[in-house]
Amino acid sequence: MTFDSLVKPSVRTQPVYEPGKPIEDVARELGLDPAGIIKLASNENPWGPSPKAIAAAKRALEHGELYPDGGCFALRQKLAGKWGLGADQFVVGNGSNEIIELLGHAFVAEGDEVVMGAPAFVVYKLVTLLFGAKAVEVPLVNHRHDLAKIAAAITPRTKLVYVCTPNNPTGTANTEAELLAFARALPEHVVGVFDEAYAEYLERAPDLRPLIAEGRKVVCLRTFSKIYGLASLRVGYGYGSADLCALLNRVRQPFNVNAIAQAAALAALDDDAFAEKTARENRAGLAQLERGCAELGLEVVASVANFMLVRVGDGTAVFQALQRRGVIVRPVRSYGMPEWVRVTVGTPEQNSRFLAELRHFLQGPAGATR
Ligand SMILES: Cc1ncc(COP(=O)(O)O)c(C=O)c1O
């Protein structure tokens, strides 16, 4: 039996997203003790969620028999207070991944074009292809988004343009001035999407709200998966004009964000001290990784996010060797960077272990040069 004649062409040729390897998979495949494995592959928060978020999630589970508030009223109210925007200027998703899909539902059809940097977060491309549109990829320059080149790639067929800042997988960011100028020059027929999944790690994140006040067609994406440590619960949001958010809310599932995730996200927003501690630890961790890689003579891309690209030679070989020793990092061959791996900033102990295993791979157990 085959589904070839039934399935939509865009699905037949759809590439498959490769997530960071879960600890359980690695333990099973390699016969390792899961307790001894560390995962530095998906830019998760090594400090876990805020204790306040954990407590709120537990409380919400007590009412697991009830459907969640599909409109995420309380969470949107809270976000409105945090951002100084209206509650109708938010759309909450099952991770910010879902908002990217909602943008596809609302705006992208066959024959359309979506412009994005390359390499950038691969889901922009996957969703574009899924809706039968063309992904127009604009190479980064010096590992950074070149906004002039991105603007030049816009055509009458362009519907969306994605700018990921800080960018995954490079960890580089564009300045507020660059982003504002770029967005203000976008043509009327294009929606500008600014993915700020890692913005909380910046000393000072660009403030793109003036664009919303000016009535521009922009939406910014945020997530609770990174600095708030809630990746498993799947909650993220977009903010922009009320009209745009209404469109995105129209195409989502009625109960897209579960009640436990909503409760945890609400409580996480009440724990600024936790987020600030995570950002501080992250900056120290970036410095630790940079120092360690320099000692090994390895090039890195200076990062302002919670991960870093390291040029190791054969990225797949390093990924496999480290995985056998219980350290999971991310090969980035699929992002067109076969010589690099991406490592998430862990706790100081996890960073040390990564560096020690990398040294072990490069120099052998006795420190002899390979
Ligand atoms: C740039 C970027 N955007 C969005 C996401 C999706 O995050 P989530 O769906 O967990 O909110 C990720 C996840 O790694 C990311 O790196």
The ligand as a Tripos MOL2 file, in Angstrom:
@<TRIPOS>MOLECULE
LIG
   16    16     1     0     0
SMALL
NO_CHARGES

@<TRIPOS>ATOM
      1 C1         15.0250   30.8620   17.2310 C.3       1 LIG1
      2 C2         14.0020   29.9410   17.7780 C.ar      1 LIG1
      3 N1         12.7180   30.2410   17.6340 N.ar      1 LIG1
      4 C3         11.7470   29.4530   18.1240 C.ar      1 LIG1
      5 C4         12.0620   28.2810   18.7700 C.ar      1 LIG1
      6 C5         10.9450   27.4160   19.2250 C.3       1 LIG1
      7 O1         10.7780   27.4580   20.5600 O.3       1 LIG1
      8 P1          9.4540   26.9000   21.2670 P.3       1 LIG1
      9 O2          8.5780   26.3160   20.2180 O.co2     1 LIG1
     10 O3          9.9400   25.9010   22.2290 O.co2     1 LIG1
     11 O4          8.8440   28.1110   21.8910 O.co2     1 LIG1
     12 C6         13.3790   27.9100   18.9420 C.ar      1 LIG1
     13 C7         13.7270   26.6510   19.6180 C.2       1 LIG1
     14 O5         14.8070   26.2090   19.6950 O.2       1 LIG1
     15 C8         14.3870   28.7630   18.4200 C.ar      1 LIG1
     16 O6         15.6770   28.4500   18.5230 O.3       1 LIG1
@<TRIPOS>BOND
     1     1     2 1
     2     2     3 ar
     3     2    15 ar
     4     3     4 ar
     5     4     5 ar
     6     5     6 1
     7     5    12 ar
     8     6     7 1
     9     7     8 1
    10     8     9 2
    11     8    10 1
    12     8    11 1
    13    12    13 1
    14    12    15 ar
    15    13    14 2
    16    15    16 1
@<TRIPOS>SUBSTRUCTURE
     1 LIG1         1 GROUP 0 **** ****
